[in-house]
Every structure is written in C-alpha cells, then in structure tokens.
C-alpha cells in the first residue's frame, strides 16, 4: 500500500508576521482632534456666558453662522463686553475704529439685555456709525408662545 504524505508547509517569515497597528500616529490624530474641538467649543461659548436675558421676538430668524463677527454684549447696568473684556463707551469706539481699519466690512451683532436702557444701545450704534461699520444686527430669542 502506498502511503500518502502531506508535505509540511513552511510559512515564510513574511506570512508569520501579523499586521501591526502603529499607535503613535493614532494617538497624535486623537490628540489634535480633541484640541480642535476644545478650541471650537471655547469660542462658541465665549459670548453665551455673559448672563443676559435677550428680548423675545416672534419674527426672529436664525442667522447663518459666520466666523468674522464682533458680538457686543450690553448688560442691564450699561456695561459693554466684547470677547470677555469690558469696555467703556470711548474704549468700545476706539476698538471698533481699529477693527474697521483692518476689516472694513466687519459684521457686528448687538446682544442687549431686555432690561438695559435704550441709551446704551444707541451709544453702541453711534460708535459703530462713527467707526464706519454698517453691518449691524440685533440678537433676540424666539418667542414660542401662541
């Protein structure tokens, strides 16, 4: 009777190595993604952290997101806050003039507390006008009643 032998199959050195996943690049990518989202979250929350009660409007619309805008917060006691920094009326105008020189078509959003006096809003509008900034919007919240 004839015996059949199965030849012993040797894997080459290439086939014995399993694929390796490089962890260093994955950690780098995860780190950069984390940093990116943390920075974005900080910039998005900067102006929202100013404790204001915005007036309500039934016709308020959600504006498109734009990155190049100045948000001027007006508190009910008449303080002007931009990027977590408080300005006087003259200081705000000086800052707006500098911005206008660098970016002539700068967009400005006024977030005034619903209990702030009208004169503070007019001061900001005058400062924008004297600084040649004409793209001015007001921020409100949507009135969902009725």
HUUR-V930775 format. One record per residue. RES is the residue in three letters. SS is DSSP state (~ for helix, > for strand, _ for the rest). Layout:
# HUUR-V930775
res = (RES:RES)
ss = (SS:SS)
This chain:
# HUUR-V930775
res = (UNK:UNK:UNK:UNK:UNK:UNK:UNK:UNK:UNK:UNK:UNK:UNK:UNK:UNK:UNK:UNK:UNK:UNK:UNK:UNK:UNK:UNK:UNK:UNK:UNK:UNK:UNK:UNK:UNK:UNK:UNK:UNK:UNK:UNK:UNK:UNK:UNK:UNK:UNK:UNK:UNK:UNK:UNK:UNK:UNK:UNK:UNK:UNK:UNK:UNK:UNK:UNK:UNK:UNK:UNK:UNK:UNK:UNK:UNK:UNK:UNK:UNK:UNK:UNK:UNK:UNK:UNK:UNK:UNK:UNK:UNK:UNK:UNK:UNK:UNK:UNK:UNK:UNK:UNK:UNK:UNK:UNK:UNK:UNK:UNK:UNK:UNK:UNK:UNK:UNK:UNK:UNK:UNK:UNK:UNK:UNK:UNK:UNK:UNK:UNK:UNK:UNK:UNK:UNK:UNK:UNK:UNK:UNK:UNK:UNK:UNK:UNK:UNK:UNK:UNK:UNK:UNK:UNK:UNK:UNK:UNK:UNK:UNK:UNK:UNK:UNK:UNK:UNK:UNK:UNK:UNK:UNK:UNK:UNK:UNK:UNK:UNK:UNK:UNK:UNK:UNK:UNK:UNK:UNK:UNK:UNK)
ss = (_:_:_:_:_:_:_:_:_:_:_:_:~:~:~:~:_:_:_:_:_:_:~:~:~:~:~:~:~:~:~:~:~:~:~:~:~:~:~:~:~:~:~:~:~:_:_:_:_:_:_:_:_:>:_:>:>:_:_:_:_:_:_:_:_:_:_:_:>:>:>:>:>:>:_:_:_:_:_:>:>:>:_:_:>:>:>:_:~:~:~:~:~:~:~:~:~:~:~:~:~:~:_:_:_:_:>:>:>:>:>:>:>:_:_:_:_:~:~:~:~:~:~:~:~:~:~:~:~:~:_:_:_:_:>:>:>:>:_:_:>:>:_:_:_:_)
